[in-house]
Amino acid sequence: MTAESPRMFPRFVRTLENPGGAYLPEDKRRLSFYHIQKTAGSTFRYLLQNYFAPEEICAHETDWEIERQQIEDLRRYRFFAGHFRMETMHEHLADTVGVIFLRHPIDRFLSEFSMDSNPDRCLGKWDDRARELGHTDPSILEYLHNVVNMSLDDYFDWNIKRARNKYRNLQTRRLARITPHADTMPDWDEGILAEAKANLRERFVFCGLMEHFGLSVNLFCLTFGLLPYAAARSTLRNVNPLKSFGARYRISPGNLEFLVERNRMDLALYDYAKELMLERLEAFQAAAARHVRNHAPAGSAPAGSVPFSLLLEAGRLPAARGLHALEADGLGRAFHWTGGESEASVELDLPVPARAVTVSIEALAAINEHCASGLRFTVGGQAPGGLRFCRRQPDGMLVWEGRVELPAGTRGRRVHLLRIEAPRVAIATDARLLGIALHGIRVESA
């Protein structure tokens, strides 16, 4: 199934201030992934970059690379991902939508230490990367070469700042400004922690947790009004084949106690991130439920009429014409691409005669935004008044909805012809002309 046009993401965003969601103007559809080391970042980046064309992805992955770019040069990119500082996010990427992943701080450090000390890693590639980025700090190469095969006890005794930086509240300090006090790496500071929490809540519309990766992806889809991810182009993969999600690293009680003391702020921040995830899930799901209730047909029929609701699903559309063959997405949901003919048609056999109906055309995707905005339909030759295009939540369904007043001479008839016209588009990966992935048609008394 072909995904939506890259220009359509991110086009819709939920926030705690507006859990019902809002559509972004096109010039605001830019995304920044704030990648903290060993937090499922490479996996998540692999997922995200499929929404963008290659020329829209910024190759600069560090703060010093971003900060030496001209603002007008950065504006040509729509997706940024890298190990940035909060100063970079505030000063150079302020007009982007921010997303982030966190991880339990003990596991996060042990994962990074395991990677750094692994003698089988490609050290030359890391050396080349450090030089390529133009970083002049010789401690990078010193660290990369001396950490190989080092024991955890020796690592904790290693009196260099680069090592201490990795096991002392790294996630909290990455979410707060770099100040002289923060640079001393305190085990606990209320001001630094409060700043990190505020940035996590206010600067990032989405915060996932590696230990709850599946739930995090569901929240991501809910936040941006996307289809559940099993239906998207990407597949989820762990780019570190030596490590699986949720596995714990072995560590002595003494070293565990040492790490817990050094990561008091990170542990508090992680608990806050879990609370924030639940708060967003509850708020967004409640807003989605309200949206669904507002579209329910309960009690809205005029006096003297018989209320009804009819759902016609793909694969069971009576007397359908002009559609391509039945297909299914990654969740097993059936759909037909329109575009087999310039017009698709379906017979509506209503349960009772009706004076007016509300019709909703539901699709899993549109081939592009022009197709989505150009769709039109009629019932019995009558166009709907105030045709509305919206995205039903939380599953990302595309919905075109309108109320149709049936002509006086046809109100006593039960069968009406529904005609759908959507622009037909040719794409490189399919020999057919395609429009929308029609999933169902809902007809309700109006």
N, C-alpha and C positions, 0 to 999 in steps of 0.2 A: 504494500500500500504506500503510495507516494505521500510524503509529509507535506505540511503547509509550506508556502513560500517563506524563505528565511527572513524576508522583510517583515513578517508577521510576528516575530518573536524578538524580545518580549513585548506583547501588545496589550496585555491585560495583567494587572497586579492587584492582589489583595494585601492590605496592611491592617494592623490592629486599629488604626484610626478610621479605616474604611474597609471593614471586613467584607462588605458586599462587592468590593472590587471597583476598579476604574480602568478605562482604556487609555493607553499612553499615546500621545501624538507621535508621529513617525520619527521626529528628530530626537525623541527621548527613548527610543527602543535600542538602548545600548546596555551591555551587561558587563560587570566586573566580578570575577571570581577571586576572592582573597584566599590564596592557597597557603595554609599553614602546613608545615612539613609533617608527613605521616598521618594525615587525617582523611584518608581515602581520596585525596585531592586529584591524583592522576586518573583514578577511575571516574570521578565526577567530571573532571575536565573533558575526558573522552566522551562522556554523555553530552555535555553542553555544546561542544564545538560542532556537533552535527546540525545544530540549528543555524549555523552561519556559513556563508560562502568563504572559501579560503582567503580571498582578498580582504574580508572583513575582520579577520582574526589578527590581532596585534602579536608580533613575534617577540616583543620586549617583555621579559618575565621578572625583572628586578626593579626595585625602586630607582636605582641610579640610572638604569636605561630609560625608564619612563620620564624621569625628571630632566633629562637632558634633551628631550624632544620638544619641539615647538607645539603650542596648543593646536594650531591649525593642522599640523601633521597627525596629531592624535585623533582629531575629529573624523578622519576618514575611516577609522576602525569602529566596529560595533561590539567586539568581544575582547576583553582583557582578562588574562589569567596569569598569576605569578605570585612570588613571595615579596609582597609589597609591605610598606609601613603605613600606619594610619595617616601620617602626614601626606603621603602620596595619594591616598584615597580622597582626603579632604581638599587637597590643593590641585591635583591634576586629573582626578577621575570623579569629581564631585557630581557631574551630570550623568553618571551611569547608575544603573540599578545594581546594588551590591548583594552578593550571596557568599556564604561561607560554610565550612564544615569544621566541627570540633571533634575531639576525641578524649576519652578518659586520659588524664595527664600521665599516669604511670605507664600505661600501655603505649602511649604516644612516644614517650622518651625511650622506652626499651626497644620499640620498633626502630627508631632512628639509630640508636646505639648498635643494634644488631646489624643494620645495614652498613653503617660507617665502618665497623670493625671487621666486616666480612672480607676475608682475603680474596674471595672469588669475584668481588666487584671489579669493574673495569676502571682502575685508577687513572690510567692515561686519559680516558674520556672525561673524567672529572677535572683533571688538570687542564685539559684543553678548554673545557667550559669556563673555568675560572679565568684563564687568560683571555678567552674570547670576550668575556664580559668587561674586560678592561679594569678589573678590580686590582688595585695595587697593594692591598694588604697581604703581606707575606704569610700572615698567620693562617690563611686559608690552606695553602699548600703544606705548611708545617702540620696543621691538624690532619689533613687527608692522609698524609704518609705515616704519621706516628700513631694514629688510632688503630691501624690495621692489627688484628690479633690481640688487641689490648683487653685485659680482663676488666670487669666492672669495678672491682676494688681499686685497681690502678687508675681507672678513669676518674673515679671520685677523688682520688688523691692528686690528680693531674692539675697543677695550679696554673691553668691558662683560662683566659676569659671565654674563649670560644667553646670550650667544653662546659664550663659553668653555665653559659648562656642556654645550653640545650636542656639541662635538667632542672633549672630553677624557673618555675612559673612562666614558661615560654609563651603559652597561649594568652595569658593575661597581658604580658608585656607587648605582645604583637598587637593587641587591641587597645593599647594606650599609647600616648605620646612618648617619645624618647626624651626624657629629661635627665638632668644629672642625678637626681634621686632615684629614678627608675633604673638608671644604668648601674646603680650599686646592687641591684638584684635583691631587694629585701624579700624575706620569706612572707611577710604580711605588711600591707599598707592599705588602709581603708580608702584613701584617695585614688590610688592607682586602680584598685579593684572596682570602685564606683565608676570611674571613667571607662574602664573596659566593658562593664555591664551596659552603660549608656550607649556606647558605640555599637555593641552587639545588637541592642534593641532598635536603635534609631537609624543606624547607617546600613544595616543589612535587612532586607525584607524577608530573607530566608536564612535560617541557620539549621543545618543538619548535624546529626550526631552519627559518627561512624558505627558505634555499637548498635544503632537502630537504623541501619542503612535503608532497609525496605520502607519503614515508616517515614523516614526522611524524604525518600523519593516521592511517596504519596503526598506528603505535605508540599513538596516542591511543585507537583502537578496541581494541587489545589490552589497554591499561591498564584500560579501563573495561568490558571484556567486551561490546563493542558489535558489531553487524553492520558489515561493511565499509561505508564511508560512501556508496558509490554507491547503496546501498539505502535511505538515510535520506531524510527529507522535504526537507532543505536541499540546495542545489547550491552548489558552491564557486564563488566569484567574486572577482575582484580589484576592490576598490572604487575603486582609482585607475586610471582608464582610460588615463592617460598612461604607465603603467609596467607592464611585465610581469615576472613572477618570473624571477630569474636574470640580468637585463640589468645591465650594468656602466655606471657613469657615467664620462664622460671627465674626466680630471684630469691635470695636468702632473706630471712626475716629482718636481719640488720640492715641490709641494703633497702628493703622495702620501707622500713621505718625512716631511713634517711631521706628517701624520695618523697614520702608523705610530708615530712617536715619542710622540705624544699619547695613543695608544690601546694602549699595551703591556699594560696589565692586561686591557682588553677582548679583545685578541687571545688572551691566555692563557685567559681565561674561555670564549671561544668554542671553543677547542680542548678544554677540559674538558667543555663541553656536548656536543660530538661524542662524546667518550669515554663520557659518561654515557648518551647515547642508545643507543650500541652495547651498553653493559653491560646496560641495561634490556631491549633487544630480545633479547639472548642469554638472559638469565635468564627472561624471560616466555615466550619460545618453548620453552625447555627444559621449563618447568613445564607448558606446554600439551601438549607431546609426551608427558610422563609421564602427564598426565590421559588422553590418547587411548589410550596403551598400557594403562592400568589398565582401560579400557572394552573392550579387545579380547577376543575370545572364545578366545584361544589356550590350549589345554591344560587348560581348566577343566571339561570334561565328566566326569560320573561314569563309573566303570569299567563297561564293557559297553555304553555308549551310543555313538552315532555323532555326533561334533561337527558342527555346521553353523552357518552364518550367512546370513540372508536379509535383503535390503534391498529394500523396496518404496517406489518414489519417486512423488511426486505426478505425476499424469497417467498412471500405470501401476498403479493400485490395483485389484486384481481384485474385481469384484462390489461396488464401492463404492456406498454409499447415504448420503444426508443431508448431502452436501458441496455447496458452491457451485462454480461453473464454475472451470476451471483458469485461473490468472493467473501472472504472473511479476514478480519484483522488479527493481530497477535493475541487478542483476548477471545477469539472465536466469535466476535460479533459480525453478523452478516451485513453486506451492503452491495449495492449496485452502483457502478459509476454511471452517471448520466453522460450523454454525448454520443450514444449509438445513433441517434438521429438528432435533428436540430431541436426537436421537442419530445419530451417524455409525457406519457399520459397514463392515468390510472382511473378505473371506475370506482366511484364512491357509492356503495350501497348502504345508505343510512338506515338505522333501525326504525326510524319514524320520519314522517314528513317534517321539514324544517323551513322556517322563514329566513334564518341566518345561521351561519356556522363560523366557528373559529378554527382555522387550519394552521397547523404547525408542520413545517417540513424539517425533518431532523437528519443531519448528516454527520459522519465521523470526520470529514475533512473536505476542504475545497482545494482544487488544484492550484489556485492562486487567489490573491485578494480581489483582483478584477472579477473573477468568476463569482466569488462570494457576494460582492456588492451588486453584481449585475443580475442575480437570479430574480425571476418573476414567476407568478403562477396565477391561474384563474380557476374558478369553479363554476361550471355551467356557463362559461363565457364571461363571468363577472370577475373583475379584479378586486382584490381586497382593498379596503380603505385603510390607509396608514400602515402599509407593509413595514414590518419591523424586523431587522436582522440583529440577533443577539447570540450570546454564547451561554447555553444552559449550564449551570454549575451543579456539582463540582466535577463532572466527567469531561468537560471541554466540548460537549456536543454543540455543533453549529445549528442554529435554529432560525428559520424564517417564519414569521408569524403574522397573521392578518385576519381580520373579520370580514366575511363576505356576505352581503345582502343578496339573497337569491331572487331572481326575477319573479314577479308576482305569478306569472303563468307556470312556473316550475316548482312552486313551493309544495304542491301536493305530491310531487314525484319523489321517489326514494333514491333513485340512481342518478348521479350527477357525474360529469366527466371533469376530473382534475387534470389540468395541463401545466407542466413545469417547463420553463425555458431558462437555461443557464448557459452562459458563454462556453463554447467548446474550445479547448486548448490543446495544442500539440506539444508534447514534451519529448526530450531526447531518448528517454528510457522506455517508451511505450509507443507502439505503432498506431494506437488508437487516439481518437480525439476524446478528451475527458473533461468533466465538469465538476460535479460534487459526488461524494461517496454517500449516496442516499441510504440511510439506515432505517427510516420509518416515516410514516405520515400519521399525524394525530388530528382527529376531527372531533370537535366538541360543540354542543349546543351553545348558542350565543344569545 
